[in-house]
Amino acid sequence: MPRKLEKLLEDARGACHELRSFTQGKTYEDLLDDRGLQLILERLFEVLGEALFRLRNLDEGSFEQITDGHRIIGTRNLLAHGYDIVDHEILWAAVQSSLTPLEEDLERLLNQG
């Protein structure tokens, strides 16, 4: 596996790990009450989406193996350009339901290398 591809997959996996770490034991109400946590989630989704965007440009075949990859990139674009319309409920739902399949996809790709 090319080093650049591995780095992007590692960056995405790291963002997933941090999303899980910062939200562990938290509720959606905790998120609403904690501006710092909101900013952390926003930033980590930006990192995750940017890593997947670069992955798509580098190796589209690998990117296509990632569940909801296009949706994650779209979320990153919204966070970067539509900061005033961020819906934290959507980010929270993504952490709760989409993180595990994404982590599994990233692990599988990393293990193929």
C-alpha positions as CSV (number, residue, x, y, z in Angstrom):
1,M,0.0,0.0,0.0
2,P,1.4,3.4,-0.9
3,R,2.4,5.5,2.1
4,K,0.2,8.4,1.2
5,L,-2.9,6.1,1.0
6,E,-2.0,4.5,4.3
7,K,-1.6,8.0,5.9
8,L,-5.1,9.1,4.8
9,L,-6.7,5.9,6.1
10,E,-4.8,6.4,9.4
11,D,-6.0,10.0,9.6
12,A,-9.6,8.9,9.1
13,R,-9.3,6.1,11.6
14,G,-7.7,8.6,14.1
15,A,-10.6,11.0,13.7
16,C,-13.1,8.1,14.3
17,H,-11.2,7.1,17.4
18,E,-11.2,10.7,18.8
19,L,-14.9,11.1,17.9
20,R,-15.7,7.9,19.9
21,S,-13.4,9.0,22.8
22,F,-14.9,12.5,23.1
23,T,-18.5,11.3,23.0
24,Q,-18.1,8.2,25.2
25,G,-20.6,8.4,28.1
26,K,-22.1,11.6,26.7
27,T,-25.7,12.2,25.6
28,Y,-27.1,14.5,22.9
29,E,-28.2,16.8,25.7
30,D,-24.6,17.0,26.9
31,L,-23.6,18.0,23.3
32,L,-26.2,20.7,23.3
33,D,-25.0,22.1,26.6
34,D,-21.2,22.0,25.8
35,R,-20.0,24.4,23.1
36,G,-16.5,22.9,23.4
37,L,-17.8,19.4,22.5
38,Q,-19.7,20.9,19.6
39,L,-16.5,22.4,18.2
40,I,-14.6,19.2,18.8
41,L,-17.2,17.2,16.8
42,E,-17.3,19.8,14.0
43,R,-13.5,19.8,13.7
44,L,-13.1,16.0,13.7
45,F,-15.8,15.6,11.0
46,E,-13.9,18.2,9.0
47,V,-10.7,16.2,9.3
48,L,-12.5,12.9,8.6
49,G,-14.2,14.4,5.5
50,E,-11.0,15.9,4.2
51,A,-9.1,12.7,4.6
52,L,-11.8,10.8,2.6
53,F,-11.9,13.6,0.0
54,R,-8.1,13.2,-0.5
55,L,-8.5,9.4,-0.5
56,R,-11.1,9.6,-3.2
57,N,-8.7,11.7,-5.4
58,L,-5.8,9.3,-4.8
59,D,-7.5,5.9,-5.0
60,E,-11.2,5.9,-6.0
61,G,-11.4,2.1,-5.8
62,S,-10.4,2.2,-2.1
63,F,-12.8,5.1,-1.5
64,E,-15.7,3.3,-3.0
65,Q,-15.3,0.6,-0.3
66,I,-16.1,3.1,2.4
67,T,-19.7,3.2,3.6
68,D,-21.3,6.7,3.2
69,G,-18.0,8.2,2.0
70,H,-19.7,10.7,-0.2
71,R,-22.0,11.7,2.6
72,I,-19.1,12.3,5.0
73,I,-17.3,14.5,2.4
74,G,-20.6,16.4,2.0
75,T,-20.8,16.9,5.8
76,R,-17.2,18.2,5.8
77,N,-18.1,20.7,3.0
78,L,-21.2,21.9,5.0
79,L,-19.1,22.4,8.1
80,A,-16.4,24.3,6.2
81,H,-18.7,26.5,4.1
82,G,-22.1,26.5,6.0
83,Y,-20.9,27.0,9.5
84,D,-24.0,29.0,10.3
85,I,-26.4,26.1,9.5
86,V,-24.6,23.2,11.3
87,D,-27.1,20.7,12.7
88,H,-25.6,19.1,15.7
89,E,-28.3,16.5,15.8
90,I,-27.1,15.1,12.5
91,L,-23.5,15.0,13.7
92,W,-24.6,13.2,16.9
93,A,-26.7,10.7,14.9
94,A,-23.7,10.0,12.6
95,V,-21.5,9.3,15.7
96,Q,-24.1,7.0,17.1
97,S,-24.9,5.0,13.9
98,S,-22.3,5.5,11.3
99,L,-19.0,5.4,13.2
100,T,-18.8,1.6,13.7
101,P,-19.3,0.7,10.0
102,L,-16.8,3.4,8.9
103,E,-14.2,2.1,11.4
104,E,-14.7,-1.4,10.1
105,D,-14.2,-0.2,6.5
106,L,-11.1,1.7,7.4
107,E,-9.6,-1.3,9.3
108,R,-10.4,-3.6,6.4
109,L,-8.6,-1.3,3.9
110,L,-5.6,-0.9,6.2
111,N,-5.3,-4.7,6.6
112,Q,-5.4,-5.2,2.8
113,G,-2.2,-3.2,2.5
